[in-house]
Amino acid sequence: MIQEKEYAKRRARLASLLQPNSIALLCSAEPKIRSNDTEYPYRQNSNFYYLTGFTEPDAALVIIKGKKSFQTYLFVQPKDPQKELWNGSVLGVKKAKKRFLVDAVHSIEHLEAFLQKESEARSEFYYEFAQSTKAVQKVQQLSQKSYTRHNLTKPIERLRLQKSPSEIALIKKGMEITKEAHHHAMQLAKEGMMEYELQAEFEYIFTKRGAYSDAYTTIVAGGNNANTLHYIKNDQKLEAGELILIDAGCEYSYYATDITRTIPVSGKFSDAQRELYSLVLDVEKTIISMIKPGVMRSDLQKVAERMLCEGMVRLGILQGSVKKLLKKKKHKKYFPHGIGHYMGIDVHDSCPYKTKKGKEIPLKPGMVLTIEPGLYLPKDDKKIPKKYRGTGIRIEDDILVTKEGCENLSADIAKEIEEIETLYSS
């Protein structure tokens, strides 16, 4: 649980990044229509949640920045018995005043008038350019005069780069749930099952353990399906002798986990599968061992690509000089993606990888990132030795950068060949 004091500190840090004489508006996410008059389950705007911890729609945060000080205002839905009869109880203005450490709380009905009044004495406007709520449209209209407009998303993303101890604790809690789900799948996967059956088992455990949601649509890709990187159809039968690539993680209290494991349908890796799996696993272990403050992600990428290219030459998947193959990017055909990404409130945290001046940001304590090397060998690629065709392997862990080096937050999720085969037979 993140305390209100931490949210207040985040708002203060954001205010320190704003220009004097400015007004900043951040709105909650709008409900999304699924079909006709039904909606998807509501999920709060990640940046709004980061600064408030508030999960209700129809809310807004306003920061007014002067020359030396700032004020914060929260706008929430008022209590309305008729609406609450249909949609459930809301916190309301009175209780929000007691809960949130802001200068004032008002009804969302007063937001536009508030913005109109406060804008008269401001010269700088901050809001999320990607949002299109009525309040944002109002700010856009107001700022067409002689105001300077800034994308509020950027400074918030910079703040989200390094996680606090309370954020890390939530990710670790989510990891316990994700571990249970992956180990359950390793024991359950059998020939003849449908991919969606395993997907359902993940979602069942996530919900049962209080995560309520997956962090992204679970990938259960048997055989050649694993060579589609974002395969989510999950509608095919698991066949004996194939591997299953499972990319699944829960979202616990708005914080994501993102784990991939590749397991054999029949419970045992074939010799060819062992060769490929061992290659990918060796790369992953090497990259994780390199992680510490000051390291560049681009260097991790280079080492991963070189190791995978060397391995593919050794196994006959690629032919020629490793140096020339890397220069011509021939290896990218079978490893087309990056070595990993930031993770936090979003499974792909949209935090910056470069400074404003275009320089790469080195790893820093508190950053959480995935490490996920892979090999994707399509079944119709005749240049690949036959025994490897139709195989896709990815191994992915979530890594916390520490002052001394790093901590693998998902280290307890089985990934050694012997561990997986033992779990399968237990």
Sequence and secondary structure as in RCSB ss.txt:
>XXXX:A:sequence
MIQEKEYAKRRARLASLLQPNSIALLCSAEPKIRSNDTEYPYRQNSNFYYLTGFTEPDAALVIIKGKKSFQTYLF
VQPKDPQKELWNGSVLGVKKAKKRFLVDAVHSIEHLEAFLQKESEARSEFYYEFAQSTKAVQKVQQLSQKSYTRH
NLTKPIERLRLQKSPSEIALIKKGMEITKEAHHHAMQLAKEGMMEYELQAEFEYIFTKRGAYSDAYTTIVAGGNN
ANTLHYIKNDQKLEAGELILIDAGCEYSYYATDITRTIPVSGKFSDAQRELYSLVLDVEKTIISMIKPGVMRSDL
QKVAERMLCEGMVRLGILQGSVKKLLKKKKHKKYFPHGIGHYMGIDVHDSCPYKTKKGKEIPLKPGMVLTIEPGL
YLPKDDKKIPKKYRGTGIRIEDDILVTKEGCENLSADIAKEIEEIETLYSS
>XXXX:A:secstr
   HHHHHHHHHHHHHHS SSEEEEEE     EEETTEE      HHHHHHH    SS EEEEEE SS EEEEEE
E    HHHHHHH    HHHHHHHH  SSEEEEGGGHHHHHHHHHTT SEEEE TT   HHHHHHHHHTTTT EEE
ETHHHHHHHTTS  HHHHHHHHHHHHHHHHHHHHHHHH  TT BHHHHHHHHHHHHHHTT  EESS  EEEEGGG
GGSTT     SB  TT EEEEEE EEETTEE  EEEEEETTSS  HHHHHHHHHHHHHHHHHHHH  TT  HHHH
HHHHHHHHHHHHHHTTSS S HHHHHHTTGGGGT  S S  B SSSTT    SB TTS B    TT EEEE  EE
EE TT TTS GGGTTEEEE BEEEEE SSSEEETTTTS  SHHHHHHHHH 
